[in-house]
Amino acid sequence: MSDIIRRDPRAEWIARNRLHPLHAAMQKVEASWMGPNGLVRKNPHAVGFIGPNGLKRIDRSGAQQGGSGKRTTATVAVQLPLHIVEQPAFYIAVVPDMIGGRLSSHDKDLLGLAHKLAGSEGAVVAVVFGEHKENAFDTAGVDRLLHLEGELYDGYAPEQRVLALSAVESQLAPRHWLLPDSRTGGGELGRRLAAKLGERPATRVWQVAEGQCIGRAGAGQQDLLRRAPRLILAAVECAEPVGESRHEARALELREQIARNLPRIEDLGAVAVDPAAIPMAEAEFILSGGNGVKDWAQFHRAAVALGATEGASRVAVDDGFMPRNRQVGATGTWVTARVYLAVGISGAIQHLQGIGACDKVIALNLDPGCDMIKRADLSVIGDSAAILAALIERVTAYRQGGARDAA
Ligand SMILES: Cc1cc2nc3c(=O)[nH]c(=O)nc-3n(C[C@H](O)[C@H](O)[C@H](O)COP(=O)(O)OP(=O)(O)OC[C@H]3O[C@@H](n4cnc5c(N)ncnc54)[C@H](O)[C@@H]3O)c2cc1C
């Protein structure tokens, strides 16, 4: 095992938060200390560490004896308390977008809001269409999981999905319906569901409290306060995602058989678009370059190979390597990409403001201590030119391999 101390930010946060149920378990136990009379006192219970199977182990080599000062929290598996709702008094239904088959951060915010509305009596039911790869429904706050599979729901099938949701309506009569007010499905599905149910939804909602909700209106210029209706289409950061509890994610079945809807829409599949033509604010995958990019021709080749939309830091724009409309940040564009790959960008606060809503950030930098690395979900430490060259080579080989397999 390497000697590198891996930090667990979640464990550190719990150790600082005295109100967290696992706070006590996260405290470092002192193995020895100087008593008031000058004698060294030892705590035999503090010796050793908890192994991966939950058993206490004592390392006789002496490396761990007497508390070497290494944190033990990383080896303690955080087991959150299980929240069980045996007989729900009511349901809060959430229809997550499940972009790429996984809960997006927007979906998780929505589940956090649902959990708030459900309290201790209600249950949060997530209605998921088609195949998915998600295995963390429990920690995201799902009490009941209604998984509707089949080719009926594949691709772009909003009419079919609305039909299934109206069957959920008849079976569970949820107290609230929550959908993400997103361009990736939820916004349209929510409005179609509202028309089907004959109810007026609250849209672009960013706060729900005490029976009232606040949503953006007037082209985003104003806030609209109204009584929270049954159907809420919520914006990102409408609530804190669930983080303190585990939920059952118990499977739920739909009693009614869903008939095939006469399709008035023909799905012709995804259409390839030029990533360079996508407006920055709408781009899903951005390759962004900063002062650490030394070979801009190579950077452009990397963007083409990856199929990414190009972005830049202000320094790259000021130096004339990228056009002004590509600047990301406080005085540029605020982006909402699912993946933001920052090449040679230090992570100044003005730049980080612009990527606050990005789902996953990957940093490629020479300096392991820079702020972009701290913000990133995945970091690659090294020279941008060497790493971009390797990336282009791998992606090209992968694409060619895929084309050969298909042929
Ligand atoms: C009012 C105001 C508004 C601003 N608005 C914005 C804005 O909207 N957007 C914005 O981006 N900035 C903005 N800025 C500027 C901001 O403060 C930073 O100066 C800027 O973001 C830094 O850009 P950078 O990270 O590309 O460059 P630097 O800070 O110079 O960082 C370069 C990074 O590249 C790394 N590096 C160097 N060589 C290599 C290599 N060979 N391989 C890999 N990595 C390497 C370095 O370690 C460093 O981390 C604003 C500033 C002000 C005062």
The ligand as a Tripos MOL2 file, in Angstrom:
@<TRIPOS>MOLECULE
LIG
   53    58     1     0     0
SMALL
NO_CHARGES

@<TRIPOS>ATOM
      1 C1        -12.9210   41.7720  -12.8930 C.3       1 LIG1
      2 C2        -12.3100   40.5040  -13.4050 C.ar      1 LIG1
      3 C3        -13.0740   39.6260  -14.1290 C.ar      1 LIG1
      4 C4        -12.5310   38.4590  -14.6190 C.ar      1 LIG1
      5 N1        -13.3140   37.5790  -15.3160 N.ar      1 LIG1
      6 C5        -12.7760   36.4220  -15.7360 C.ar      1 LIG1
      7 C6        -13.5620   35.4860  -16.4680 C.ar      1 LIG1
      8 O1        -14.7390   35.6990  -16.7460 O.2       1 LIG1
      9 N2        -12.9900   34.3160  -16.8560 N.ar      1 LIG1
     10 C7        -11.6920   34.0220  -16.5740 C.ar      1 LIG1
     11 O2        -11.2200   32.9370  -16.9460 O.2       1 LIG1
     12 N3        -10.9210   34.9090  -15.8970 N.ar      1 LIG1
     13 C8        -11.4210   36.1060  -15.5010 C.ar      1 LIG1
     14 N4        -10.6230   36.9780  -14.8490 N.ar      1 LIG1
     15 C9         -9.1870   36.6910  -14.7670 C.3       1 LIG1
     16 C10        -8.8390   35.7260  -13.6730 C.3       1 LIG1
     17 O3         -8.6630   36.4290  -12.4640 O.3       1 LIG1
     18 C11        -7.5270   34.9680  -13.9840 C.3       1 LIG1
     19 O4         -6.5160   35.8950  -14.2200 O.3       1 LIG1
     20 C12        -7.6120   34.0520  -15.1740 C.3       1 LIG1
     21 O5         -8.7500   33.2340  -15.0850 O.3       1 LIG1
     22 C13        -6.3770   33.1830  -15.2400 C.3       1 LIG1
     23 O6         -6.3870   32.4450  -16.4360 O.3       1 LIG1
     24 P1         -5.5480   31.1010  -16.5560 P.3       1 LIG1
     25 O7         -5.9800   30.1860  -15.4760 O.co2     1 LIG1
     26 O8         -5.6730   30.6450  -17.9400 O.co2     1 LIG1
     27 O9         -4.0570   31.5800  -16.3650 O.3       1 LIG1
     28 P2         -3.0270   31.4220  -15.1540 P.3       1 LIG1
     29 O10        -3.6040   31.9470  -13.9100 O.co2     1 LIG1
     30 O11        -1.7490   31.9760  -15.6310 O.co2     1 LIG1
     31 O12        -2.8990   29.8440  -14.9740 O.3       1 LIG1
     32 C14        -2.2570   29.0030  -15.8730 C.3       1 LIG1
     33 C15        -2.3170   27.5950  -15.3240 C.3       1 LIG1
     34 O13        -1.7190   26.7120  -16.2630 O.3       1 LIG1
     35 C16        -0.8480   25.8260  -15.5920 C.3       1 LIG1
     36 N5          0.1950   25.4450  -16.5370 N.ar      1 LIG1
     37 C17         1.2460   26.1790  -16.9680 C.ar      1 LIG1
     38 N6          1.9530   25.4820  -17.8750 N.ar      1 LIG1
     39 C18         1.3380   24.3080  -18.0320 C.ar      1 LIG1
     40 C19         1.5740   23.1580  -18.8470 C.ar      1 LIG1
     41 N7          2.5990   23.1040  -19.7030 N.pl3     1 LIG1
     42 N8          0.7420   22.1040  -18.7390 N.ar      1 LIG1
     43 C20        -0.3310   22.1250  -17.8890 C.ar      1 LIG1
     44 N9         -0.5980   23.1930  -17.1000 N.ar      1 LIG1
     45 C21         0.2150   24.2680  -17.1740 C.ar      1 LIG1
     46 C22        -0.3240   26.5770  -14.4030 C.3       1 LIG1
     47 O14         0.0290   25.6580  -13.3750 O.3       1 LIG1
     48 C23        -1.5520   27.4250  -14.0180 C.3       1 LIG1
     49 O15        -2.3580   26.7060  -13.0950 O.3       1 LIG1
     50 C24       -11.1650   38.1580  -14.3560 C.ar      1 LIG1
     51 C25       -10.4010   39.0290  -13.5980 C.ar      1 LIG1
     52 C26       -10.9620   40.2100  -13.1330 C.ar      1 LIG1
     53 C27       -10.1030   41.1170  -12.3040 C.3       1 LIG1
@<TRIPOS>BOND
     1     1     2 1
     2     2     3 ar
     3     2    52 ar
     4     3     4 ar
     5     4     5 ar
     6     4    50 ar
     7     5     6 ar
     8     6     7 ar
     9     6    13 1
    10     7     8 2
    11     7     9 ar
    12     9    10 ar
    13    10    11 2
    14    10    12 ar
    15    12    13 ar
    16    13    14 ar
    17    14    15 1
    18    14    50 ar
    19    15    16 1
    20    16    17 1
    21    16    18 1
    22    18    19 1
    23    18    20 1
    24    20    21 1
    25    20    22 1
    26    22    23 1
    27    23    24 1
    28    24    25 2
    29    24    26 1
    30    24    27 1
    31    27    28 1
    32    28    29 2
    33    28    30 1
    34    28    31 1
    35    31    32 1
    36    32    33 1
    37    33    34 1
    38    33    48 1
    39    34    35 1
    40    35    36 1
    41    35    46 1
    42    36    37 ar
    43    36    45 ar
    44    37    38 ar
    45    38    39 ar
    46    39    40 ar
    47    39    45 ar
    48    40    41 1
    49    40    42 ar
    50    42    43 ar
    51    43    44 ar
    52    44    45 ar
    53    46    47 1
    54    46    48 1
    55    48    49 1
    56    50    51 ar
    57    51    52 ar
    58    52    53 1
@<TRIPOS>SUBSTRUCTURE
     1 LIG1         1 GROUP 0 **** ****
